[in-house]
Every structure is written in C-alpha cells, then in structure tokens.
Amino acid sequence: MIKLRVERVAGAYKALIGLFTGLIIVVGGMTGIVATTTHRERVAEAHAMELERQTALQAEEEARREAELERIAWEQAEEEARQQAEEEARRLAAEEAERKAAAERRARQEAERRERERVAAERRARERAELVSVPAGQRIANTARPMLVSQESAYNNARLGPTPLANVNANYRAARRAIGARGHEDDCGSFVATVIRHAKVDPNFPLLGTNQQLAYLVGSRMWREIGNTGDVSTLEAGDIFAIEGHIFIFMGGGQAAHARLGWALPYAFPIMQPFYRPANWPARDSAEWAAMTSDMIPVSERILTSGQFRSDIGKWGNSNGVYRIFRAVWLD
C-alpha cells in the first residue's frame, strides 16, 4: 500500500515534472517569440526614428534653403531698392542741376539781352543826339550834295538823248542800294526818297511816285508845310518842293537839286534861274540851235527852265500849278 502510494506520488511527481518541463518549454517558446517581436519592434521603431530624423533634417534643410532664398531675395530687393533710390536721387539731382543750369542760362541770356538792349539804346540815343544836332533839312541837303552830277554834265547828257546811266554818281548809286530804292535812277521821286531815307530823316518816306509822296508830305507829322512866296529868303536847306508830277529839294544858297526822268540824272541848279545854257551848247539864235527845234527844243526848254520859277505869278510852279513846300521837323 505504501508502495502504491510511493508509486502514485512518484508518478504524480513525474507528471508534475513533465508538466513543468512542458510549461518551461512553452514559456521559453513564448519568450523567444516575445523577444523576436520586441526586436522587430525595436528595429521598426529605430527605422521610424531614423526616417523621422531624416525627415526632420530634410525639413530643416528645406527651411534653411527657404530662409537662404528669402535672405537672398530680401537682399536683392534691398539692393534693387537701394539702386532705384540712388537712380531716383541721381535723376532728381540731374533735374535739379538742369533746372538750375536752365535758370542760370535764362538769367544770363536775360542779362545779355538787357545789356544788348542797353547798348543798343545808348547807341540809338547817341545816334539820335548826333542826328538831331543838325537840323533835319540841313541833313537832307548835306546828304544830297555828294550824290549830284554837275548841271552842265546833266544837260550834256540830256542833249545826247535818254539818260546814259553809266554816268550815275557812284555815291548816289550806293545810297540807292543801301535803302532799297525803287524806280529809275533819273526819277525825281526816287532821287528825293533816296536822299531823305539815306539821311535818316524819315524812314517811312514813300520810295516812288510824286503824287503819293505829295500826299504823304501833307499827312505826315514829320513835315510842316510852309508858304510858297517866291522869296528865297523864306526857304531853308532841305525844304521839299512837290507838285503833281514833280518833286525836288532846295539845297540852300539859292540852289536846288532834282532829276528828270529819261533826261537828267540828279544835279543842282539855281532855283531862281529861268534859263541855263551850257557853254558848249549852241547859241539860241544860231543855225545849230535852230536845227534842234524839231526834236530837242521841247526837251531842252523843259530842262533849261528847271528853276521852276514863274515870274508871271511870282511863285515857284509849272504848267501843273504852284509847288507846295514842306520842311522836315525832328519829332521827340
């Protein structure tokens, strides 16, 4: 019985040992499994951590690159802004310099203009003072005198036929060019206009046309009409005699000057002279003079009576009537 119990205990003990051994084997297997699982988890976790680290590094690098790009962009923008500001400052400075330069140029030009005007005004004042220091009529006579040919030369030209213009006084021709004279050089109106304008007495005196000139003399403030008394003592040098169809200048000293269109260049003659015969002309009662009757007598009589004095009325005149006489006066 005891043996039986021992055997039962031994069997139980063996069973228990077997169970325990099996349990150990199971626990060992499970431990291996657990260990294997833990290792894998650790590996996965390490991989995840590495991935997370790499991702973080990439994000950090990306952030660094973005920050660098932003820094570069900001620096570029700042440099562009600085350059634009400098360019704008240079532009404004250039504009300001140009404005100042333009203002200085304008001021200089204005000063130069004023200086030119001052000099011109002084010159005009001097010229005016010099001009009016001589009576206007005297200036007319003084200006006319160097333009004349001799009376004998003028008459001899007339005797040869239409005026030989090659014999024009050089001073007269130069004066005509200077004032832009119009008409023929032996035209009475053109001669008187040339003298008056060249003398700087009246720059508006009509260049041509005795009727137009007469109307101008009547209406101009520069000219004062005096009476035609036939008395030379009432005349002054530079007085202008005008009538329809003819005009001439009193030179003073009993002399006058005129031209005759187609026959005589400007010349001086005694204003009271009713007749003049050059020394080389034939006597009025000679056969040679008589031979001139058909063609030259009318012309010669018209020229020879150039004094224009009509003893029948005691005044200066011709077949057209009585001359009107005008005297130039300086205007203030």
VENVEN-V581113 format. One record per pair of residues at least 12 apart in sequence whose C-alpha atoms are under 10 Angstrom apart, sorted by the first residue. I is the first residue (numbers start at 1). J is the second residue. D is the distance in whole Angstrom. If there is no record, write none. Layout:
# VENVEN-V581113
i=I j=J d=D
i=I j=J d=D
This chain:
# VENVEN-V581113
i=128 j=200 d=10
i=128 j=330 d=10
i=131 j=199 d=9
i=131 j=200 d=8
i=131 j=201 d=8
i=131 j=330 d=9
i=132 j=201 d=9
i=132 j=329 d=10
i=132 j=330 d=7
i=132 j=331 d=9
i=132 j=332 d=10
i=134 j=330 d=10
i=135 j=201 d=10
i=135 j=236 d=10
i=135 j=237 d=9
i=135 j=238 d=9
i=135 j=328 d=9
i=135 j=329 d=8
i=135 j=330 d=8
i=136 j=196 d=9
i=136 j=199 d=9
i=136 j=200 d=9
i=136 j=201 d=6
i=136 j=202 d=9
i=136 j=222 d=10
i=136 j=237 d=9
i=136 j=238 d=7
i=136 j=239 d=9
i=136 j=327 d=8
i=136 j=328 d=6
i=136 j=329 d=6
i=136 j=330 d=6
i=137 j=196 d=9
i=137 j=199 d=10
i=137 j=201 d=8
i=137 j=236 d=7
i=137 j=237 d=5
i=137 j=238 d=4
i=137 j=239 d=6
i=137 j=240 d=9
i=137 j=249 d=9
i=137 j=250 d=9
i=137 j=251 d=9
i=137 j=252 d=10
i=137 j=326 d=10
i=137 j=327 d=7
i=137 j=328 d=6
i=137 j=329 d=8
i=137 j=330 d=10
i=138 j=199 d=10
i=138 j=236 d=8
i=138 j=237 d=5
i=138 j=238 d=6
i=138 j=239 d=9
i=138 j=250 d=10
i=138 j=251 d=8
i=138 j=252 d=9
i=138 j=328 d=10
i=139 j=195 d=9
i=139 j=196 d=9
i=139 j=198 d=10
i=139 j=199 d=6
i=139 j=200 d=8
i=139 j=201 d=8
i=139 j=237 d=9
i=139 j=238 d=7
i=139 j=328 d=10
i=140 j=192 d=9
i=140 j=194 d=10
i=140 j=195 d=6
i=140 j=196 d=6
i=140 j=197 d=9
i=140 j=198 d=9
i=140 j=199 d=6
i=140 j=200 d=9
i=140 j=201 d=7
i=140 j=202 d=10
i=140 j=237 d=8
i=140 j=238 d=5
i=140 j=239 d=8
i=140 j=240 d=10
i=140 j=249 d=8
i=140 j=250 d=9
i=140 j=251 d=8
i=140 j=328 d=9
i=141 j=195 d=8
i=141 j=196 d=9
i=141 j=199 d=9
i=141 j=236 d=10
i=141 j=237 d=6
i=141 j=238 d=5
i=141 j=239 d=9
i=141 j=249 d=8
i=141 j=250 d=7
i=141 j=251 d=5
i=141 j=252 d=8
i=141 j=256 d=9
i=141 j=257 d=9
i=142 j=195 d=9
i=142 j=199 d=8
i=142 j=237 d=9
i=142 j=238 d=8
i=142 j=251 d=8
i=143 j=171 d=10
i=143 j=172 d=10
i=143 j=175 d=10
i=143 j=194 d=9
i=143 j=195 d=6
i=143 j=196 d=8
i=143 j=197 d=10
i=143 j=198 d=7
i=143 j=199 d=6
i=143 j=200 d=10
i=143 j=238 d=10
i=144 j=171 d=9
i=144 j=172 d=8
i=144 j=175 d=10
i=144 j=191 d=9
i=144 j=192 d=8
i=144 j=194 d=9
i=144 j=195 d=6
i=144 j=196 d=8
i=144 j=198 d=9
i=144 j=199 d=8
i=144 j=238 d=9
i=144 j=249 d=9
i=144 j=251 d=8
i=144 j=257 d=8
i=144 j=258 d=10
i=144 j=266 d=9
i=144 j=267 d=9
i=144 j=268 d=10
i=145 j=171 d=10
i=145 j=172 d=10
i=145 j=195 d=9
i=145 j=251 d=8
i=145 j=257 d=8
i=145 j=266 d=10
i=145 j=267 d=9
i=145 j=268 d=8
i=146 j=169 d=8
i=146 j=170 d=9
i=146 j=171 d=6
i=146 j=172 d=8
i=147 j=168 d=9
i=147 j=169 d=6
i=147 j=170 d=7
i=147 j=171 d=5
i=147 j=172 d=4
i=147 j=173 d=8
i=147 j=174 d=9
i=147 j=175 d=8
i=147 j=191 d=9
i=147 j=194 d=10
i=147 j=195 d=9
i=147 j=257 d=10
i=147 j=265 d=10
i=147 j=266 d=7
i=147 j=267 d=8
i=147 j=268 d=10
i=148 j=168 d=9
i=148 j=169 d=6
i=148 j=170 d=9
i=148 j=171 d=8
i=148 j=172 d=7
i=148 j=191 d=10
i=148 j=257 d=8
i=148 j=258 d=9
i=148 j=259 d=9
i=148 j=265 d=8
i=148 j=266 d=5
i=148 j=267 d=5
i=148 j=268 d=7
i=149 j=167 d=9
i=149 j=168 d=8
i=149 j=169 d=6
i=149 j=170 d=10
i=149 j=172 d=10
i=149 j=257 d=10
i=149 j=264 d=9
i=149 j=265 d=7
i=149 j=266 d=6
i=149 j=267 d=5
i=149 j=268 d=8
i=150 j=265 d=9
i=150 j=266 d=9
i=150 j=267 d=6
i=150 j=268 d=7
i=150 j=269 d=9
i=151 j=257 d=9
i=151 j=264 d=9
i=151 j=265 d=9
i=151 j=266 d=9
i=151 j=267 d=5
i=151 j=268 d=6
i=151 j=269 d=6
i=151 j=270 d=10
i=151 j=276 d=9
i=151 j=277 d=10
i=151 j=278 d=8
i=152 j=267 d=9
i=152 j=268 d=10
i=152 j=269 d=10
i=152 j=276 d=9
i=152 j=277 d=8
i=152 j=278 d=6
i=152 j=279 d=8
i=152 j=280 d=9
i=152 j=281 d=10
i=153 j=167 d=9
i=153 j=264 d=9
i=153 j=265 d=9
i=153 j=267 d=8
i=153 j=278 d=9
i=154 j=167 d=9
i=154 j=168 d=10
i=154 j=259 d=9
i=154 j=260 d=9
i=154 j=263 d=8
i=154 j=264 d=5
i=154 j=265 d=6
i=154 j=266 d=8
i=154 j=267 d=7
i=154 j=268 d=9
i=154 j=278 d=10
i=154 j=303 d=10
i=155 j=263 d=8
i=155 j=264 d=7
i=155 j=265 d=9
i=155 j=267 d=9
i=155 j=276 d=9
i=155 j=277 d=8
i=155 j=278 d=7
i=155 j=281 d=9
i=155 j=300 d=8
i=155 j=303 d=8
i=155 j=304 d=8
i=156 j=263 d=10
i=156 j=264 d=9
i=156 j=277 d=10
i=156 j=278 d=8
i=156 j=280 d=9
i=156 j=281 d=8
i=157 j=263 d=7
i=157 j=264 d=7
i=157 j=265 d=8
i=158 j=260 d=9
i=158 j=262 d=8
i=158 j=263 d=5
i=158 j=264 d=6
i=158 j=265 d=9
i=158 j=296 d=9
i=158 j=299 d=8
i=158 j=300 d=8
i=158 j=303 d=8
i=159 j=263 d=8
i=159 j=264 d=10
i=159 j=281 d=9
i=159 j=292 d=10
i=159 j=296 d=7
i=159 j=297 d=10
i=159 j=299 d=9
i=159 j=300 d=8
i=160 j=263 d=9
i=160 j=296 d=10
i=161 j=262 d=8
i=161 j=263 d=7
i=161 j=264 d=10
i=161 j=296 d=9
i=161 j=299 d=10
i=162 j=186 d=10
i=162 j=261 d=9
i=162 j=262 d=5
i=162 j=263 d=5
i=162 j=264 d=8
i=163 j=185 d=9
i=163 j=186 d=7
i=163 j=260 d=9
i=163 j=261 d=8
i=163 j=262 d=6
i=163 j=263 d=5
i=163 j=264 d=6
i=163 j=265 d=7
i=164 j=186 d=10
i=164 j=262 d=9
i=164 j=263 d=9
i=164 j=264 d=9
i=164 j=265 d=9
i=165 j=184 d=9
i=165 j=185 d=7
i=165 j=186 d=8
i=165 j=262 d=10
i=165 j=264 d=10
i=165 j=265 d=8
i=167 j=265 d=8
i=168 j=185 d=8
i=168 j=186 d=9
i=168 j=264 d=10
i=168 j=265 d=7
i=168 j=266 d=8
i=169 j=185 d=10
i=169 j=265 d=8
i=169 j=266 d=8
i=169 j=267 d=10
i=172 j=185 d=9
i=172 j=191 d=8
i=172 j=194 d=8
i=172 j=195 d=9
i=172 j=198 d=10
i=172 j=265 d=10
i=172 j=266 d=9
i=173 j=185 d=8
i=173 j=194 d=10
i=175 j=191 d=10
i=175 j=194 d=7
i=175 j=195 d=8
i=175 j=197 d=9
i=175 j=198 d=6
i=175 j=199 d=10
i=176 j=190 d=9
i=176 j=191 d=8
i=176 j=193 d=9
i=176 j=194 d=6
i=176 j=195 d=9
i=176 j=197 d=9
i=176 j=198 d=8
i=177 j=194 d=9
i=178 j=194 d=9
i=178 j=197 d=9
i=178 j=198 d=8
i=179 j=193 d=9
i=179 j=194 d=7
i=179 j=195 d=9
i=179 j=196 d=10
i=179 j=197 d=7
i=179 j=198 d=6
i=179 j=200 d=10
i=179 j=203 d=9
i=179 j=207 d=9
i=180 j=194 d=9
i=180 j=197 d=10
i=180 j=207 d=9
i=181 j=193 d=8
i=181 j=194 d=6
i=181 j=197 d=9
i=181 j=206 d=10
i=181 j=207 d=6
i=181 j=208 d=8
i=182 j=194 d=9
i=182 j=206 d=10
i=182 j=207 d=6
i=182 j=208 d=6
i=182 j=209 d=10
i=183 j=207 d=8
i=183 j=208 d=7
i=183 j=209 d=9
i=183 j=261 d=10
i=184 j=208 d=10
i=184 j=261 d=7
i=184 j=262 d=9
i=184 j=265 d=10
i=185 j=259 d=8
i=185 j=260 d=10
i=185 j=261 d=8
i=185 j=262 d=9
i=185 j=264 d=9
i=185 j=265 d=7
i=185 j=266 d=8
i=186 j=258 d=9
i=186 j=259 d=5
i=186 j=260 d=6
i=186 j=261 d=5
i=186 j=262 d=6
i=186 j=263 d=7
i=186 j=264 d=6
i=186 j=265 d=5
i=186 j=266 d=7
i=187 j=208 d=8
i=187 j=209 d=9
i=187 j=210 d=10
i=187 j=246 d=9
i=187 j=247 d=10
i=187 j=258 d=9
i=187 j=259 d=6
i=187 j=260 d=6
i=187 j=261 d=5
i=187 j=262 d=8
i=187 j=263 d=9
i=187 j=264 d=9
i=187 j=265 d=8
i=187 j=266 d=8
i=188 j=208 d=9
i=188 j=209 d=9
i=188 j=210 d=8
i=188 j=245 d=9
i=188 j=246 d=7
i=188 j=247 d=6
i=188 j=248 d=7
i=188 j=249 d=10
i=188 j=257 d=9
i=188 j=258 d=6
i=188 j=259 d=5
i=188 j=260 d=6
i=188 j=261 d=7
i=188 j=264 d=9
i=188 j=265 d=9
i=188 j=266 d=8
i=189 j=206 d=9
i=189 j=207 d=7
i=189 j=208 d=5
i=189 j=209 d=6
i=189 j=210 d=5
i=189 j=211 d=9
i=189 j=212 d=10
i=189 j=213 d=8
i=189 j=214 d=10
i=189 j=242 d=10
i=189 j=245 d=9
i=189 j=246 d=7
i=189 j=247 d=6
i=189 j=248 d=8
i=189 j=258 d=9
i=189 j=259 d=8
i=189 j=260 d=9
i=189 j=261 d=9
i=190 j=206 d=9
i=190 j=207 d=6
i=190 j=208 d=5
i=190 j=209 d=8
i=190 j=210 d=9
i=190 j=247 d=10
i=190 j=259 d=9
i=190 j=261 d=10
i=191 j=207 d=9
i=191 j=208 d=9
i=191 j=247 d=9
i=191 j=248 d=8
i=191 j=249 d=10
i=191 j=257 d=9
i=191 j=258 d=7
i=191 j=259 d=7
i=191 j=260 d=10
i=191 j=265 d=9
i=191 j=266 d=7
i=192 j=205 d=9
i=192 j=206 d=10
i=192 j=207 d=9
i=192 j=208 d=9
i=192 j=210 d=10
i=192 j=213 d=10
i=192 j=240 d=8
i=192 j=247 d=7
i=192 j=248 d=6
i=192 j=249 d=7
i=192 j=257 d=9
i=192 j=258 d=8
i=192 j=259 d=9
i=192 j=266 d=9
i=193 j=205 d=6
i=193 j=206 d=7
i=193 j=207 d=5
i=193 j=208 d=7
i=193 j=209 d=10
i=193 j=210 d=10
i=193 j=213 d=9
i=193 j=247 d=10
i=194 j=206 d=10
i=194 j=207 d=7
i=194 j=208 d=9
i=195 j=238 d=10
i=195 j=249 d=9
i=196 j=238 d=9
i=196 j=240 d=10
i=196 j=249 d=10
i=196 j=328 d=10
i=201 j=222 d=9
i=201 j=328 d=8
i=201 j=329 d=9
i=201 j=330 d=8
i=201 j=331 d=10
i=202 j=220 d=10
i=202 j=222 d=8
i=202 j=223 d=9
i=202 j=328 d=9
i=202 j=329 d=10
i=202 j=330 d=9
i=204 j=216 d=9
i=204 j=220 d=10
i=205 j=217 d=8
i=205 j=220 d=9
i=205 j=222 d=10
i=209 j=244 d=10
i=209 j=245 d=8
i=209 j=246 d=9
i=209 j=247 d=10
i=210 j=242 d=7
i=210 j=243 d=7
i=210 j=244 d=6
i=210 j=245 d=6
i=210 j=246 d=6
i=210 j=247 d=6
i=210 j=248 d=10
i=211 j=242 d=9
i=211 j=243 d=8
i=211 j=244 d=6
i=211 j=245 d=7
i=211 j=246 d=8
i=211 j=247 d=9
i=212 j=244 d=9
i=213 j=242 d=8
i=213 j=243 d=9
i=213 j=244 d=10
i=213 j=246 d=10
i=213 j=247 d=9
i=214 j=240 d=10
i=214 j=241 d=9
i=214 j=242 d=6
i=214 j=243 d=7
i=214 j=244 d=8
i=214 j=245 d=10
i=214 j=246 d=9
i=214 j=247 d=8
i=214 j=324 d=9
i=214 j=325 d=10
i=214 j=326 d=9
i=215 j=242 d=10
i=215 j=244 d=10
i=217 j=240 d=9
i=217 j=242 d=9
i=217 j=324 d=10
i=217 j=325 d=9
i=217 j=326 d=7
i=217 j=327 d=9
i=217 j=328 d=9
i=218 j=324 d=9
i=218 j=325 d=10
i=218 j=326 d=8
i=220 j=328 d=10
i=221 j=328 d=9
i=221 j=329 d=8
i=221 j=330 d=9
i=221 j=331 d=8
i=222 j=326 d=10
i=222 j=327 d=8
i=222 j=328 d=6
i=222 j=329 d=5
i=222 j=330 d=7
i=222 j=331 d=7
i=223 j=239 d=10
i=223 j=240 d=9
i=223 j=325 d=10
i=223 j=326 d=6
i=223 j=327 d=5
i=223 j=328 d=5
i=223 j=329 d=6
i=223 j=330 d=9
i=223 j=331 d=10
i=224 j=239 d=10
i=224 j=325 d=8
i=224 j=326 d=5
i=224 j=327 d=5
i=224 j=328 d=6
i=224 j=329 d=7
i=225 j=239 d=9
i=225 j=240 d=9
i=225 j=241 d=10
i=225 j=324 d=7
i=225 j=325 d=6
i=225 j=326 d=4
i=225 j=327 d=6
i=225 j=328 d=9
i=226 j=239 d=9
i=226 j=240 d=10
i=226 j=324 d=8
i=226 j=325 d=6
i=226 j=326 d=6
i=226 j=327 d=7
i=227 j=315 d=10
i=227 j=323 d=10
i=227 j=324 d=7
i=227 j=325 d=7
i=227 j=326 d=9
i=228 j=241 d=9
i=228 j=314 d=9
i=228 j=315 d=6
i=228 j=316 d=7
i=228 j=317 d=9
i=228 j=322 d=8
i=228 j=323 d=7
i=228 j=324 d=6
i=228 j=325 d=6
i=228 j=326 d=10
i=229 j=313 d=10
i=229 j=314 d=7
i=229 j=315 d=6
i=229 j=316 d=8
i=229 j=325 d=10
i=230 j=272 d=9
i=230 j=309 d=8
i=230 j=310 d=9
i=230 j=311 d=9
i=230 j=313 d=9
i=230 j=314 d=6
i=230 j=315 d=4
i=230 j=316 d=6
i=230 j=317 d=9
i=231 j=272 d=9
i=231 j=314 d=9
i=231 j=315 d=8
i=231 j=316 d=9
i=232 j=250 d=10
i=232 j=252 d=9
i=232 j=253 d=9
i=232 j=254 d=7
i=232 j=255 d=10
i=232 j=271 d=8
i=232 j=272 d=8
i=233 j=252 d=10
i=233 j=253 d=9
i=233 j=254 d=9
i=235 j=250 d=8
i=235 j=251 d=9
i=235 j=252 d=8
i=235 j=253 d=9
i=235 j=254 d=9
i=235 j=325 d=9
i=235 j=326 d=10
i=235 j=327 d=9
i=236 j=250 d=7
i=236 j=251 d=8
i=236 j=252 d=6
i=236 j=253 d=9
i=236 j=254 d=10
i=236 j=327 d=8
i=237 j=249 d=8
i=237 j=250 d=6
i=237 j=251 d=5
i=237 j=252 d=4
i=237 j=253 d=8
i=237 j=254 d=9
i=237 j=255 d=9
i=237 j=256 d=9
i=237 j=327 d=9
i=238 j=250 d=5
i=238 j=251 d=6
i=238 j=252 d=7
i=238 j=256 d=9
i=238 j=257 d=10
i=238 j=326 d=9
i=238 j=327 d=7
i=238 j=328 d=8
i=239 j=251 d=8
i=239 j=252 d=9
i=239 j=256 d=9
i=239 j=325 d=7
i=239 j=326 d=6
i=239 j=327 d=5
i=239 j=328 d=7
i=240 j=256 d=10
i=240 j=257 d=10
i=240 j=323 d=9
i=240 j=324 d=8
i=240 j=325 d=6
i=240 j=326 d=5
i=240 j=327 d=6
i=240 j=328 d=8
i=241 j=256 d=9
i=241 j=258 d=10
i=241 j=308 d=10
i=241 j=316 d=9
i=241 j=317 d=9
i=241 j=322 d=10
i=241 j=323 d=6
i=241 j=324 d=6
i=241 j=325 d=5
i=241 j=326 d=7
i=241 j=327 d=9
i=242 j=317 d=9
i=242 j=322 d=9
i=242 j=323 d=5
i=242 j=324 d=5
i=242 j=325 d=6
i=242 j=326 d=8
i=243 j=317 d=8
i=243 j=318 d=9
i=243 j=320 d=7
i=243 j=321 d=7
i=243 j=322 d=7
i=243 j=323 d=5
i=243 j=324 d=6
i=243 j=325 d=9
i=244 j=318 d=10
i=244 j=320 d=7
i=244 j=321 d=8
i=244 j=322 d=9
i=244 j=323 d=9
i=244 j=324 d=10
i=245 j=320 d=8
i=246 j=258 d=9
i=246 j=259 d=9
i=246 j=260 d=9
i=246 j=261 d=10
i=246 j=318 d=10
i=246 j=320 d=9
i=246 j=323 d=9
i=247 j=259 d=9
i=247 j=260 d=10
i=247 j=323 d=9
i=247 j=324 d=10
i=247 j=325 d=10
i=248 j=260 d=10
i=248 j=266 d=10
i=248 j=268 d=10
i=248 j=323 d=10
i=248 j=325 d=10
i=249 j=268 d=9
i=249 j=271 d=10
i=249 j=325 d=10
i=249 j=326 d=10
i=250 j=268 d=9
i=250 j=269 d=10
i=250 j=270 d=9
i=250 j=271 d=8
i=250 j=325 d=10
i=251 j=268 d=8
i=251 j=269 d=9
i=251 j=270 d=10
i=251 j=271 d=9
i=252 j=270 d=10
i=252 j=271 d=9
i=253 j=270 d=9
i=253 j=271 d=9
i=254 j=269 d=8
i=254 j=270 d=6
i=254 j=271 d=6
i=254 j=272 d=7
i=254 j=273 d=9
i=255 j=268 d=6
i=255 j=269 d=5
i=255 j=270 d=4
i=255 j=271 d=5
i=255 j=272 d=8
i=255 j=273 d=9
i=255 j=307 d=9
i=256 j=268 d=5
i=256 j=269 d=5
i=256 j=270 d=6
i=256 j=271 d=5
i=256 j=272 d=9
i=256 j=306 d=9
i=256 j=307 d=8
i=257 j=269 d=6
i=257 j=270 d=9
i=257 j=271 d=9
i=257 j=306 d=10
i=257 j=307 d=10
i=258 j=306 d=9
i=259 j=303 d=10
i=259 j=306 d=10
i=260 j=302 d=10
i=260 j=303 d=8
i=260 j=306 d=9
i=263 j=299 d=8
i=263 j=300 d=9
i=263 j=303 d=8
i=264 j=303 d=8
i=268 j=306 d=10
i=268 j=307 d=10
i=269 j=304 d=10
i=269 j=306 d=8
i=269 j=307 d=7
i=270 j=306 d=9
i=270 j=307 d=6
i=270 j=308 d=10
i=271 j=305 d=10
i=271 j=306 d=8
i=271 j=307 d=4
i=271 j=308 d=7
i=271 j=309 d=7
i=271 j=316 d=9
i=272 j=305 d=10
i=272 j=306 d=9
i=272 j=307 d=5
i=272 j=308 d=7
i=272 j=309 d=6
i=272 j=310 d=9
i=272 j=311 d=9
i=272 j=315 d=10
i=272 j=316 d=9
i=273 j=304 d=9
i=273 j=305 d=7
i=273 j=306 d=7
i=273 j=307 d=5
i=273 j=308 d=8
i=273 j=309 d=7
i=274 j=301 d=10
i=274 j=304 d=7
i=274 j=305 d=5
i=274 j=306 d=7
i=274 j=307 d=6
i=274 j=308 d=7
i=274 j=309 d=7
i=274 j=310 d=8
i=274 j=311 d=9
i=275 j=300 d=10
i=275 j=301 d=8
i=275 j=302 d=10
i=275 j=303 d=9
i=275 j=304 d=5
i=275 j=305 d=5
i=275 j=306 d=7
i=275 j=307 d=8
i=275 j=308 d=10
i=276 j=300 d=10
i=276 j=301 d=9
i=276 j=303 d=9
i=276 j=304 d=5
i=276 j=305 d=7
i=276 j=306 d=8
i=276 j=307 d=9
i=277 j=300 d=9
i=277 j=304 d=7
i=278 j=304 d=10
i=284 j=297 d=10
i=302 j=318 d=10
i=305 j=318 d=10
i=306 j=318 d=10
i=308 j=322 d=9
i=308 j=323 d=9
i=309 j=322 d=9
i=309 j=323 d=10
i=310 j=322 d=9
